[in-house]
Amino acid sequence: MLRHFTLTLSLRLRPYSSISATMASQPKVVSVTDMPTQEAKWITLKKIKYTDAEGKERLWECAQRTTRRSSGIDAVAIFPILRSKTNAFPVSTVVIEQYRPPIDKYIVELPAGLVDEGETAEEAAIRELREETGYESNEVVESSPVVVPDPGMTNANMKLIILNVYFDDKLETPDQHLDAGEFIVVRVVELKKLYEVLQEYDRKGFAIDAKLHHLATGYALALKGI
């Protein structure tokens, strides 16, 4: 089901209390315990022995995903560009809000997900965008090299996929296709206002995903000609 709505120039953000009030209960961490690696389904811990630039043997601890498929790419982050063929609304993008247990906070981030077996990163991006936001795309604008988000802690890698999402006229908001246990709020943001919207999220107490903030900062600097 598609519903038309008018994009407002300023995004009204709901604080945590407003978000959790719409749910049966407020998500929160109730306990943290050490986990034996044999119990972990998604990640494992590794001890790496290596030699440094002086030939000295050293040790390093890291986390590794156990879900990497034959593509060699763990995950994708998606930067959708929403466009109206009649210029009925300004060029915009989509961010999502969701609770993340490791930080025990709500975060604003890009739509994202793991790459399944038999998928390309681009196919995974199109699928994840549809599932998490409902928006459909069949046009890849840019597919980044394989990048690493936190190489001091993990060997996890990803690609950033930029997708065009076209509308014949007014902006529409489609239904999501979420898995059980997923609670995701979708927000449409005018692209040129993305940086200031993230500043507002920070003032409201949300965590900001690093990839999204870096992208928004770069775009804001480009608009200023820096």
C-alpha positions as CSV (number, residue, x, y, z in Angstrom):
1,M,0.0,0.0,0.0
2,L,1.3,3.4,-1.0
3,R,0.3,6.6,0.7
4,H,1.0,10.1,-0.5
5,F,2.3,12.7,1.9
6,T,3.9,16.2,1.7
7,L,7.6,16.4,2.7
8,T,8.0,19.1,5.4
9,L,11.2,21.1,5.4
10,S,11.9,20.5,9.1
11,L,11.9,17.0,10.6
12,R,10.1,16.7,13.9
13,L,12.0,14.2,15.9
14,R,10.5,12.1,18.7
15,P,12.5,11.6,21.8
16,Y,13.0,8.1,23.2
17,S,10.0,8.3,25.4
18,S,7.7,9.1,22.5
19,I,9.1,6.2,20.5
20,S,8.9,3.7,23.3
21,A,5.4,4.8,24.2
22,T,4.1,3.4,20.9
23,M,5.6,-0.1,21.8
24,A,4.4,-2.7,24.2
25,S,7.5,-2.1,26.3
26,Q,10.6,0.0,26.1
27,P,13.7,-1.8,24.8
28,K,16.5,-1.9,27.3
29,V,19.5,-4.0,28.3
30,V,18.5,-6.2,31.3
31,S,21.8,-8.1,31.7
32,V,25.3,-8.5,30.2
33,T,27.3,-11.7,30.7
34,D,30.4,-13.2,29.1
35,M,29.6,-15.6,26.2
36,P,31.6,-18.7,25.4
37,T,32.5,-18.5,21.7
38,Q,30.9,-21.8,21.0
39,E,27.5,-20.3,21.8
40,A,27.9,-17.3,19.4
41,K,25.8,-17.5,16.2
42,W,26.9,-14.4,14.4
43,I,30.5,-13.6,15.5
44,T,33.5,-15.2,17.1
45,L,36.7,-13.9,18.7
46,K,40.2,-14.6,17.4
47,K,43.7,-14.2,18.7
48,I,46.0,-13.1,15.9
49,K,49.8,-13.7,16.2
50,Y,51.7,-11.4,13.9
51,T,55.1,-9.8,13.5
52,D,55.4,-6.0,13.5
53,A,57.6,-3.7,11.3
54,E,60.7,-4.5,13.5
55,G,60.1,-8.3,13.3
56,K,58.8,-8.5,16.8
57,E,56.1,-11.0,17.5
58,R,52.9,-9.6,18.9
59,L,49.3,-10.6,19.6
60,W,46.0,-8.9,18.6
61,E,42.4,-9.7,19.6
62,C,39.6,-9.3,17.1
63,A,36.0,-10.1,16.4
64,Q,35.1,-11.9,13.2
65,R,31.7,-12.5,11.6
66,T,30.7,-16.1,11.0
67,T,28.2,-15.2,8.4
68,R,30.4,-14.2,5.5
69,R,29.3,-15.9,2.2
70,S,31.1,-16.8,-1.0
71,S,31.0,-13.2,-2.3
72,G,33.5,-12.2,0.4
73,I,31.3,-9.2,1.4
74,D,29.7,-9.2,4.8
75,A,27.1,-6.4,4.5
76,V,25.8,-3.4,2.7
77,A,24.8,0.1,3.8
78,I,22.3,1.8,1.5
79,F,22.1,5.5,0.6
80,P,18.8,6.0,-1.3
81,I,18.2,9.1,-3.3
82,L,14.5,9.9,-3.6
83,R,13.5,11.9,-6.7
84,S,10.3,13.3,-8.2
85,K,9.9,13.3,-12.0
86,T,7.8,16.5,-11.6
87,N,10.0,18.1,-8.8
88,A,7.0,17.7,-6.5
89,F,9.4,17.4,-3.6
90,P,13.1,18.2,-3.0
91,V,15.7,15.5,-3.6
92,S,15.7,13.5,-0.4
93,T,17.1,10.4,1.3
94,V,16.0,7.9,3.9
95,V,17.4,7.2,7.3
96,I,16.1,4.7,9.9
97,E,15.8,4.8,13.7
98,Q,16.2,1.6,15.7
99,Y,17.3,0.4,19.1
100,R,20.7,-1.2,19.2
101,P,21.4,-3.4,22.3
102,P,25.3,-3.1,22.2
103,I,25.0,0.6,22.9
104,D,21.6,0.4,24.7
105,K,20.4,3.4,22.7
106,Y,18.3,4.3,19.7
107,I,20.5,5.1,16.7
108,V,19.8,6.9,13.4
109,E,21.6,5.1,10.6
110,L,21.4,4.1,6.9
111,P,19.3,1.1,5.9
112,A,21.7,-1.9,5.9
113,G,21.9,-5.6,6.0
114,L,24.0,-8.8,5.5
115,V,24.7,-10.1,2.0
116,D,23.0,-13.5,1.5
117,E,24.5,-16.5,-0.3
118,G,24.2,-16.1,-4.1
119,E,23.6,-12.3,-3.9
120,T,25.7,-9.5,-5.2
121,A,26.1,-6.6,-2.9
122,E,23.9,-4.5,-5.2
123,E,21.1,-7.1,-5.1
124,A,21.4,-7.2,-1.3
125,A,21.0,-3.4,-1.2
126,I,17.9,-3.4,-3.3
127,R,16.4,-6.2,-1.2
128,E,17.3,-4.7,2.1
129,L,15.9,-1.3,1.1
130,R,12.6,-2.9,0.2
131,E,12.5,-4.9,3.4
132,E,13.5,-2.1,5.8
133,T,11.8,0.9,4.2
134,G,9.4,-0.4,1.5
135,Y,11.0,1.7,-1.1
136,E,11.8,0.1,-4.5
137,S,14.8,0.7,-6.7
138,N,16.3,-0.8,-9.8
139,E,19.0,1.7,-10.5
140,V,22.4,1.6,-8.8
141,V,24.1,5.0,-8.9
142,E,27.3,4.0,-7.2
143,S,28.8,0.9,-5.6
144,S,31.7,1.5,-3.4
145,P,34.9,-0.6,-3.1
146,V,34.8,-3.1,-0.3
147,V,35.5,-1.0,2.8
148,V,36.2,-1.8,6.5
149,P,34.3,0.1,9.2
150,D,36.4,-0.7,12.3
151,P,39.7,-2.5,11.3
152,G,41.2,-2.2,14.8
153,M,38.5,-4.4,16.3
154,T,37.1,-6.6,13.5
155,N,37.7,-7.9,10.0
156,A,34.1,-7.1,9.0
157,N,33.7,-5.4,5.7
158,M,30.9,-3.8,3.6
159,K,30.0,-1.8,0.6
160,L,28.1,1.4,0.4
161,I,25.4,1.3,-2.3
162,I,23.7,4.4,-3.6
163,L,20.3,3.8,-5.2
164,N,17.9,6.0,-7.1
165,V,14.3,5.8,-6.1
166,Y,11.9,7.6,-8.6
167,F,8.4,8.8,-8.1
168,D,6.1,10.0,-10.9
169,D,4.9,12.9,-8.8
170,K,4.4,13.2,-5.0
171,L,6.4,11.4,-2.4
172,E,4.8,8.1,-1.3
173,T,5.4,6.1,1.9
174,P,5.2,2.3,1.2
175,D,4.7,-0.5,3.7
176,Q,7.8,-2.1,5.2
177,H,8.5,-5.9,5.1
178,L,10.3,-6.4,8.4
179,D,11.4,-9.7,10.0
180,A,10.2,-10.8,13.4
181,G,12.0,-8.8,16.1
182,E,12.8,-5.8,13.8
183,F,11.3,-2.5,14.9
184,I,12.5,0.2,12.4
185,V,11.2,3.7,12.0
186,V,11.7,5.2,8.6
187,R,12.4,8.9,8.1
188,V,12.6,10.9,4.8
189,V,15.0,13.8,5.0
190,E,15.7,16.5,2.4
191,L,19.2,15.8,1.2
192,K,20.6,19.3,1.7
193,K,19.2,19.3,5.3
194,L,20.7,15.9,6.3
195,Y,23.6,17.3,8.3
196,E,21.4,19.6,10.4
197,V,18.8,16.9,10.9
198,L,21.6,14.7,12.4
199,Q,22.6,17.5,14.7
200,E,19.0,17.6,15.9
201,Y,19.0,13.8,16.4
202,D,22.1,14.3,18.6
203,R,20.4,16.9,20.7
204,K,17.4,14.5,21.2
205,G,19.8,11.9,22.6
206,F,20.1,9.5,19.6
207,A,23.3,7.8,18.7
208,I,24.5,8.7,15.2
209,D,26.0,6.0,12.9
210,A,29.5,7.0,11.9
211,K,29.0,6.1,8.2
212,L,25.9,8.3,8.0
213,H,27.5,11.2,9.8
214,H,30.7,11.0,7.6
215,L,28.5,11.0,4.5
216,A,26.4,13.9,5.7
217,T,29.4,15.9,6.7
218,G,31.1,15.5,3.4
219,Y,27.9,16.5,1.5
220,A,27.5,19.6,3.8
221,L,31.1,20.6,3.1
222,A,30.6,20.1,-0.6
223,L,27.5,22.4,-0.6
224,K,29.7,25.1,1.1
225,G,32.3,24.6,-1.6
226,I,35.0,23.5,0.9
